[in-house]
Structure formats: structure tokens, C-alpha cells
């Protein structure tokens, strides 16, 4: 592959699929921010924070959802740590049906 000064678009991305319970939604100015609980073994759970476009319909809190999207990262200089961002591309029920 030849090297040049032109910027190329990288087709690679990291995909994610999360199945869990919608715990809460914060409605921001440009996006919705979801908290998703994923049960680990009945006693403990993982909480994932997901950025979601406003045009995606969401169910009520407590519903089981399937979220597909991408992972990106950035370095938080204040915390001196890498931060993982999950960006939703779709939010459906466990059967793949969109919410209305």
C-alpha cells in the first residue's frame, strides 16, 4: 500500500451487543443517555452507560432491551485513564422488534 498525505477512512470498528434491563434514561440536548443493568449471577450486575441517538424509540424503565452499537475510547486527561464510550445504533426488545 502506498503511503501518502491523504486521509483515508478506516472501515474497521468495534461492535457490541448488550442484553440487559433499561435502568434509567437521561434525556440530553443532543442524545439520550441510557443506564443498562446486565445481571451477572443473580446477586451482582454490571452497569453500562450507553449514548443513544434521540431518534431511536425507547421503552419504559425496567424493560429488557437488546442494544447493538459501537465502542470507542478516549483518554481522560483529568482522570489519567482511558474511557470507553458505547454508542447505540439500535435498541430493540429481545426478539429484535423496535419499540414505538
Protein Blocks (a to p, Z undefined) as FASTA:
>chain_A
ZZdfbdcddfbdcddddddddfbdcddfkbccddddddfklpaccdddddddfklccdde
hiacdddddddddddfklopacdddddfbdcdfkopacZZ
